[in-house]
Amino acid sequence: MHETLTVLVFSHRPEVREDIITAVGRRPAPDLPRVRFLEAGGIAEVLSAVDAGDVDLAILDGEAQPTGGMGLSRQLKNEIDDCPPIVVTVRRRDDRWLATWSQADAVLVHPLDPLTAAETVADVLRRSTALVTPS
């Protein structure tokens, strides 16, 4: 198992990235390694990190400008062969269907509840093949 996991957090707004990082925390679950956050304020940073294989999980702000996390999620899922799991954040519960369209692995709704955020991220990380040790 990894010593630490890298979670990319994308939003054009630093305060949104900070809210996500605070809600998820450095240790989303006792059975998982510590998390190292990689912040991205632009699409190029996200594409570069995911392309390099440096990301175990991406959390994308669905409200990011000019390109939102939902469109970016769909692009990554369709263009990256070994795409890491993706969690998309939305502002309204009614937007959950858009996150489904985006092919995201999970959805979080603002305002973020720390328990729900950590639990959701932990569940997605557990399901991720990145944590499967070869036999």
N, C-alpha and C positions, 0 to 999 in steps of 0.2 A: 504494500500500500504506500501511497505517496506520503512524504514527510509533511508537506503542505500542499494545499490546493490553491490554484489561481482562479479567482473569480473576477472577470472583467465587468465593470460597471460603466454603462454608457448613458450619458445625457449631456446635452449642450449646456445645462445649468448645473454649476458646481453644488448648489444647495440640494438639488435632487439626488445627485450622486452621494452626497454626505448622508441624506436621509436613508437611502438604501443601505449604505455601509453600516450605519448605526443600527438599523432595524435587523439586519442579518447577523451582525456580530462576527467576531474573529473565530468563534467556535460554534457553528450552528447546531451541533449535536455532539454529545460526549463520545460517540462511537466513530466520529470522523476526525481527520486531521485538522489542524488549524488552517484558516483561510488567509491568503494574501490577496489583497484587493489591487487590481490594476484599473486605474481610472482612465476613461477615454471621453474626450469632449467632441470628437469628430469621427466621421465615418471612416476616414483613412486609417486612423489609429485602430479602430475595431477590426477592419479588414486585415491589416498588417498582423495584429496579434493572433487572430483566429487562423489566418493563413500559415503562420509560423508554427502553429500547434502548441502555443504557449498558454492556452486557456482551457480550464477544466469545466467551466460553466460561464455563461454570459447572462448578465441581467441588463435588459435594454429598456430604456424609457420610451413607452409608447407615444408620449407627447413631445419627444425631442424634435427640434427644428434644425434645418429645413427638412431633414429626412427622419421620420419617426422610427421607433424601435420595431414596430410591427412590420413595416416594409423591409427593414434591414434584416429582421429575423427570417422572413420568407426568402430573401435573397441569399442569405447565408445557408439556409437549409437546402436550397436548390443548387447552389454553386460550389459548396465545400463538401468534398467527399466524406471526410471524417469530422463533420461538424459537431462541436461540443453541444451539450444540452443548453437550451435557452429558456430564460424566464423573462416575460414581458410585464412591465408595470402599466396599468391603465388608471385613469382618473374616475371613471364611472363603471359601476358593475355592468351596466348595459353594453359596455364595449368589450366584454369578455368574448363575444362571438368573433370579433375582429382578431383577437389574439389566437383563436382557433384557426382562422384563415391564415394567420402568419406562420403556422406550423410550430408555434412555441410549445415547449414541453410543460410549461405551467404559467399561471397568471397570478399576479399580485395586484391588489386594488389599493390606491392611495385613499386616505392616509394609511400608511403601512403600520400594521400591528406587528411588533417585534416577535411575538410568539408564532404567529402565522408565517411571517417572513422566514424566520429561521427554520421552522418545520418544513415549509415548502422547499426551500433551498436544500435542506438535508435530504428530503425524499428524492429530489431530482438527482442529487449527487450520488445517492445510494444506487439508483437505477442506472447510472452512467457506466458505460463500459470502461471508462478511465480508471475506475476503482477496482475492476476485476483483475485479480492477480493471475498470471498464467500458471497452468498446472503442469 
